[in-house]
Amino acid sequence: MNYKLKVTIPVVVCGGAVLAYYIMRRFSLESLESKTDTRYVTILNLKIKKKLTASTRLLLDFFNRDTFAFYYKIRTIFTKMCTRATCAALKAKAATMVDAATLEKLEAGFSKLQGSDSKSLLKKYLTREVFDSLKNKKTSFGSTLLDCIQSGVENLDSGVGIYAPDAESYSVFAELFDPIIEDYHNGFKKTDKHPPKNWGDVDTLGNLDPAGEFVVSTRVRCGRSLEGYPFNPCLTESQYKEMEDKVSGTLSSLEGELKGTFYPLTGMSKETQQQLIDDHFLFKEGDRFLQAANACRFWPTGRGIYHNENKTFLVWCNEEDHLRIISMQMGGDLQQVYKRLVSAVNEIEKKIPFSHHDRLGFLTFCPTNLGTTVRASVHIKLPKLAADKKKLEEVASKYHLQVRGTRGEHTEAEGGVYDISNKRRMGLTEYDAVKEMYDGIAELIKIEKSL
């Protein structure tokens, strides 16, 4: 027997003795006895017939029946352990793989989008290179690139065309989300960081239209997602119910001006439904953009509306976002409206933690509504400016304002009344976002008066 082997084999065996002793103490090995004896006899017979390899004969020379049994038991245990680990690894890998059917839909959707005349940001930034890089990725909630882009593929008239089915999507599919966010939010680059929350000094804002000539109503809202829950496309029915209970319980504890009633959509009476419709409070099952994004599952489970007694404070539960917190009233007193919103958000946040990202700020379903998530708007009559819609939008754009129809995005102006709001939500504080709207609307009124 080779000298090196005579030295090496005992060292290896002794070196593993401590580990072997520990393993033998942890595992019951009696069940292996009969199998070991059978295996040993089989190998002895093979040795006699000279059908073993040289290395196996060498080991058998060193091992007697007891040492062979010991070796076989240890090898069996480690084989089982490795097999379990391998299976777990394979299962984990399979869970992160995008199935063939989804890949086929992705390819078809990509071809449809690129072959269209869509002006969406999705089409602009979903290049073949980006598509190939992201098409096989998944979040821990199982969301794929298809979940992000399917609304924009289905609705080619979308302005943006992409949603985040869960908070992780902003990181997993960052190669697509980041340039869209930068484009929409006026240059908020992937290296930029959203500033900390700051509501500012609410008393520095005033009434935009004391005489009531132009501003019909004023509204400030923000979106919030509950920490620990995915967004609508990934929520289960039980999670919807759980969230509704949390939200209704929290809102029912509000006092003073914010005190009111929570109305769940499930089981809502016809009388209550009609009253909410008359007040323009009742939201309907999602529009075609949300439907295509798979954001209306289990409707109306988990959905509800809260409003105070004066009907100047409103909360939507699980419409597009987990929460839409809204302060509003007739006229142009932005200071009063904003102050009410700040008070409400601070009270709710004491009991419900919100989903927040160090770089992106508060997270919501749509990338247009990140950061502050604040949208401050007015319904305003500007007949002279509105006569030249292009001129109106040009002036509004200069002050980072967005012009919509009376009832919001994808609607027309009714009676010459437009919905005009701040466009920027990221890279500035809550106060700065509202102040930007305040300054822009003041300038539009000034121009209207001069025409």
C-alpha positions in Angstrom: 0.0 0.0 0.0 1.3 3.4 -0.9 2.9 5.2 2.0 1.1 8.5 1.4 -2.3 6.7 1.4 -1.4 4.8 4.6 -0.8 8.2 6.3 -3.6 10.1 4.6 -6.5 7.7 5.1 -6.1 7.5 8.9 -5.8 11.3 9.2 -9.0 11.8 7.2 -10.9 9.3 9.2 -9.7 10.6 12.6 -10.3 14.2 11.4 -13.9 13.4 10.8 -14.4 11.5 14.0 -15.7 14.5 16.0 -18.2 15.4 13.4 -19.2 11.8 13.0 -19.8 11.4 16.7 -22.0 14.5 16.8 -24.0 13.3 13.8 -24.4 9.8 15.3 -25.7 11.4 18.5 -28.2 13.5 16.6 -29.6 10.8 14.3 -30.9 7.4 14.9 -28.9 4.9 12.8 -30.4 1.6 13.8 -32.6 1.5 10.7 -29.4 1.4 8.5 -27.9 -1.7 10.1 -29.4 -4.3 7.8 -28.8 -2.2 4.7 -25.1 -1.8 5.8 -24.5 -5.5 6.3 -26.1 -6.3 2.9 -24.0 -3.6 1.2 -20.8 -4.9 2.9 -21.4 -8.5 1.9 -22.1 -7.4 -1.7 -18.9 -5.5 -1.9 -16.9 -8.4 -0.5 -18.3 -10.7 -3.1 -17.4 -8.2 -5.8 -13.9 -8.1 -4.4 -13.5 -11.8 -4.6 -14.7 -11.7 -8.2 -12.2 -8.8 -8.8 -14.9 -6.5 -10.2 -14.1 -3.6 -7.9 -12.0 -0.6 -8.9 -8.6 -0.2 -7.4 -9.6 2.6 -5.1 -12.6 0.7 -3.7 -10.4 -2.4 -3.0 -8.0 -0.1 -1.2 -10.7 1.3 1.0 -12.0 -2.2 1.7 -8.5 -3.3 2.8 -8.5 -0.5 5.3 -12.1 -0.9 6.5 -13.3 -3.9 8.5 -17.0 -4.6 8.8 -17.5 -2.0 11.7 -15.5 0.8 10.1 -17.3 0.1 6.8 -20.7 0.3 8.5 -19.7 3.6 10.1 -18.6 5.0 6.8 -21.8 3.9 5.0 -24.0 5.4 7.7 -22.3 8.8 7.6 -22.4 8.8 3.8 -26.1 8.0 3.8 -26.9 10.8 6.2 -25.0 13.3 4.2 -26.5 12.1 0.9 -30.0 12.7 2.4 -29.0 16.1 3.7 -27.6 17.1 0.3 -30.7 15.8 -1.5 -33.0 17.8 0.6 -30.9 20.9 0.2 -30.8 20.4 -3.6 -34.5 19.9 -3.8 -35.1 23.1 -1.8 -32.7 25.0 -4.1 -34.5 23.7 -7.2 -37.9 24.6 -5.8 -36.6 28.1 -5.0 -35.2 28.5 -8.5 -38.5 27.3 -10.0 -40.4 29.8 -8.0 -38.4 32.7 -9.5 -38.8 31.4 -13.1 -41.3 33.0 -15.5 -43.5 30.4 -17.1 -43.7 29.9 -20.9 -47.2 31.2 -21.2 -46.3 34.5 -19.5 -43.2 34.8 -21.8 -45.4 34.3 -24.8 -47.8 37.0 -23.7 -44.9 39.3 -23.0 -43.5 38.8 -26.5 -46.9 39.4 -28.1 -47.5 42.5 -25.9 -44.1 43.9 -26.7 -44.7 43.5 -30.5 -48.1 45.1 -30.2 -46.8 48.1 -28.3 -43.8 48.6 -30.6 -46.0 48.3 -33.7 -48.4 50.9 -32.5 -48.4 54.7 -32.6 -48.7 54.9 -28.8 -47.1 58.0 -27.2 -46.9 56.4 -23.8 -43.7 56.6 -21.6 -43.9 52.8 -21.5 -43.3 52.5 -25.3 -40.6 55.2 -25.1 -38.5 53.4 -22.6 -39.3 49.7 -23.1 -36.6 49.0 -25.7 -35.8 45.5 -26.8 -32.7 45.6 -24.7 -34.6 46.5 -21.5 -37.4 44.0 -22.4 -35.0 41.1 -22.7 -33.2 42.1 -19.5 -36.5 42.1 -17.5 -38.8 39.5 -19.1 -37.5 36.6 -16.9 -37.6 38.5 -13.6 -40.0 38.0 -10.8 -40.7 39.7 -7.4 -41.2 37.6 -4.2 -44.9 38.2 -4.7 -44.7 36.5 -8.1 -45.2 39.7 -10.1 -43.6 39.7 -13.6 -42.9 42.4 -16.2 -46.3 41.5 -17.7 -48.1 42.6 -14.5 -46.3 45.9 -14.8 -47.0 46.7 -18.5 -50.3 44.9 -19.3 -52.4 48.0 -18.8 -50.2 50.1 -21.1 -50.3 47.3 -23.7 -54.1 46.9 -23.5 -54.7 50.7 -23.5 -52.4 52.2 -26.1 -53.7 55.7 -25.4 -52.1 55.6 -21.9 -49.9 58.6 -21.0 -47.7 56.5 -18.8 -48.7 52.9 -19.3 -47.1 51.1 -16.3 -48.1 50.2 -12.7 -46.2 48.6 -9.9 -48.1 45.4 -8.7 -46.1 45.5 -5.5 -43.5 47.6 -3.8 -40.6 45.4 -4.8 -41.4 46.0 -8.5 -39.8 49.5 -8.2 -36.5 47.7 -7.5 -36.8 44.5 -9.5 -37.9 46.3 -12.7 -35.9 49.5 -11.9 -34.4 49.4 -15.4 -37.8 50.4 -16.8 -39.3 52.3 -13.9 -36.3 54.6 -13.2 -36.3 56.4 -16.7 -40.1 56.7 -16.6 -40.0 58.2 -13.2 -37.2 60.6 -14.3 -39.2 61.7 -17.4 -42.5 62.2 -15.6 -41.1 63.8 -12.4 -39.0 66.4 -14.2 -35.6 64.9 -14.1 -35.7 62.9 -10.8 -32.8 60.6 -11.6 -32.1 57.2 -10.2 -29.2 58.7 -8.2 -31.5 61.3 -6.6 -33.1 60.9 -3.2 -36.6 62.2 -2.3 -36.4 64.6 0.7 -37.9 63.7 4.1 -41.6 64.5 4.8 -42.2 68.2 5.5 -45.6 69.7 5.6 -44.2 73.2 6.1 -45.9 76.2 7.6 -49.5 75.9 6.6 -50.3 79.4 7.6 -48.2 80.9 4.8 -50.8 79.7 2.2 -53.9 81.8 1.7 -57.1 82.0 -0.3 -56.5 81.9 -4.1 -59.7 83.6 -5.1 -61.4 85.6 -2.2 -63.9 87.1 -4.6 -65.0 83.7 -5.9 -64.7 84.8 -9.6 -62.6 81.9 -10.9 -62.1 79.0 -8.4 -65.1 76.8 -8.0 -63.5 74.4 -5.4 -60.2 73.4 -3.9 -58.9 69.9 -3.1 -55.7 68.4 -1.7 -55.2 64.7 -1.5 -52.4 62.2 -0.9 -52.1 58.4 -1.4 -50.8 56.0 1.1 -50.0 52.3 1.1 -50.2 50.2 4.3 -46.8 48.8 5.3 -46.6 45.0 5.0 -49.2 44.6 2.2 -48.7 44.3 -1.6 -50.6 46.5 -3.9 -54.1 45.7 -5.4 -53.0 43.1 -8.0 -51.4 40.9 -5.4 -53.8 41.3 -2.5 -55.8 38.2 -1.4 -59.5 38.5 -0.4 -58.6 37.9 3.3 -56.0 40.8 3.1 -58.6 43.1 1.6 -61.0 42.3 4.5 -58.1 42.7 7.1 -57.1 46.1 5.7 -60.7 47.3 5.7 -61.0 46.4 9.4 -57.8 48.3 10.2 -58.8 51.4 8.2 -62.4 51.6 9.5 -61.2 51.1 13.1 -58.7 53.8 12.8 -60.9 56.3 11.0 -63.8 55.8 13.5 -61.5 57.0 16.3 -61.0 60.5 14.6 -62.4 63.4 16.5 -63.4 67.1 16.0 -63.7 68.3 12.4 -62.5 64.9 11.1 -65.2 62.8 12.9 -67.4 60.9 10.5 -68.7 57.6 9.3 -67.1 54.7 7.3 -69.3 53.1 4.6 -68.2 49.7 3.3 -69.1 49.1 -0.3 -70.0 45.5 0.5 -73.7 45.4 1.6 -74.2 49.1 1.0 -77.9 50.1 1.0 -79.4 51.7 -2.1 -80.2 54.9 0.0 -76.6 55.3 1.1 -75.3 54.5 -2.4 -77.5 57.2 -3.9 -76.5 59.8 -1.4 -72.8 59.1 -2.0 -73.4 59.4 -5.7 -75.2 62.7 -5.3 -72.3 64.0 -3.2 -69.9 62.8 -5.9 -68.1 60.6 -3.3 -68.8 57.1 -4.5 -66.0 55.6 -6.6 -67.0 52.9 -9.1 -65.2 49.7 -10.0 -61.9 50.6 -11.6 -61.7 52.2 -15.1 -60.3 50.3 -18.1 -56.8 51.2 -17.1 -57.1 49.7 -13.6 -59.1 46.8 -14.9 -56.3 45.9 -17.4 -53.7 46.2 -14.6 -55.7 43.5 -12.6 -56.3 46.1 -9.8 -60.0 45.3 -9.2 -60.0 41.8 -7.9 -62.6 40.6 -5.4 -64.7 43.8 -5.9 -66.3 45.2 -3.8 -64.6 43.3 -0.9 -62.4 45.5 1.3 -63.5 48.7 -0.4 -65.1 51.6 1.5 -65.6 55.3 1.9 -65.3 57.6 4.9 -66.4 61.2 5.2 -66.8 63.7 8.0 -70.0 65.3 8.9 -69.3 68.5 7.0 -68.3 66.4 3.9 -65.0 68.3 3.6 -62.8 65.3 4.6 -62.9 62.0 2.7 -61.0 58.7 2.6 -61.2 56.1 -0.1 -60.2 52.6 1.0 -58.7 50.2 -1.7 -59.8 52.0 -4.8 -56.5 52.5 -6.8 -54.3 52.8 -3.7 -54.8 51.4 -0.2 -55.8 54.8 0.9 -56.7 58.1 -0.8 -56.9 60.8 1.9 -58.8 63.9 0.6 -59.5 67.4 2.0 -61.8 69.6 0.0 -64.3 72.5 0.0 -66.0 75.0 -2.2 -64.0 78.2 -3.0 -60.3 78.9 -3.1 -59.2 78.8 0.5 -56.2 76.5 0.0 -54.9 77.2 3.5 -57.9 75.7 5.2 -58.0 72.7 2.9 -54.3 71.9 3.3 -54.4 72.3 7.1 -57.2 69.8 7.4 -55.3 67.3 5.3 -52.1 67.6 7.3 -54.0 67.1 10.5 -55.8 64.0 9.2 -52.7 62.3 7.8 -50.8 62.8 11.0 -53.6 61.3 13.1 -54.0 58.2 10.8 -50.3 57.6 10.7 -50.2 57.3 14.5 -52.1 54.0 14.2 -51.3 52.7 10.7 -47.7 52.6 9.4 -47.3 53.6 5.8 -45.0 52.0 3.2 -42.0 54.3 2.5 -38.8 54.0 0.5 -35.6 55.8 1.4 -35.1 57.0 -2.2 -38.6 57.2 -3.7 -40.5 58.5 -0.7 -44.1 57.1 -0.1 -44.9 54.2 -2.4 -48.1 53.7 -4.3 -49.5 51.7 -7.2 -48.7 54.2 -10.0 -45.2 55.7 -10.5 -46.8 59.1 -11.2 -47.9 59.2 -7.6 -44.7 58.6 -5.6 -42.6 60.8 -3.3 -45.0 63.2 -1.6 -48.0 61.6 -3.4 -49.6 65.0 -2.9 -52.0 66.4 -5.5 -53.3 69.9 -4.9 -55.9 71.0 -7.3 -58.7 73.5 -8.1 -61.7 73.4 -10.3 -61.3 76.7 -12.1 -63.1 78.7 -14.8 -60.7 80.4 -17.2 -62.8 81.2 -20.3 -60.3 83.5 -22.1 -57.3 81.2 -21.6 -59.5 78.1 -22.3 -60.5 79.5 -25.7 -56.9 78.6 -26.7 -56.4 75.2 -25.1 -52.8 75.1 -26.4 -52.0 78.4 -24.7 -53.6 77.3 -21.4 -51.5 74.1 -21.4 -48.4 76.0 -22.3 -48.7 78.4 -19.4 -49.7 75.6 -17.0 -46.6 73.6 -18.1 -44.3 76.6 -17.3 -45.5 76.3 -13.7 -45.4 72.5 -13.6 -49.2 72.3 -13.6 -51.3 69.6 -15.1 -54.6 70.4 -16.9 -57.4 67.8 -16.8 -61.1 67.6 -17.6 -63.6 68.5 -14.9 -63.8 64.9 -13.5 -60.1 64.2 -13.7 -57.8 62.3 -16.0 -59.3 61.0 -19.3 -62.4 63.3 -19.1 -63.5 66.4 -20.8 -64.0 69.9 -19.4 -67.7 70.5 -18.5 -69.0 74.0 -18.8 -65.5 75.4 -19.3 -64.4 74.2 -15.9 -60.9 72.6 -15.7 -59.2 70.5 -13.1 -55.7 72.0 -12.7 -53.1 70.6 -10.2 -49.4 70.4 -9.4 -47.6 67.8 -11.6 -44.4 67.3 -9.6 -44.6 65.0 -6.6 -41.0 63.9 -6.3 -37.8 65.7 -5.4 -39.6 68.3 -3.3 -41.4 68.4 0.0 -45.1 68.2 0.6 -45.2 72.0 1.3 -43.3 72.8 -1.9 -45.6 70.7 -4.0 -48.7 72.6 -2.7 -46.9 75.9 -2.9 -46.0 75.2 -6.6 -49.7 74.8 -7.3 -50.6 77.9 -5.3 -48.1 80.1 -7.2 -49.1 78.6 -10.6 -52.9 79.1 -10.1 -52.3 82.7 -8.9 -50.4 83.4 -12.1 -53.1 81.8 -14.3 -55.7 84.0 -12.7 -53.5 87.1 -13.2 -53.1 86.3 -16.9 -56.9 85.6 -17.3 -57.7 89.0 -15.8 -55.2 90.7 -18.1 -56.8 89.2 -21.3 
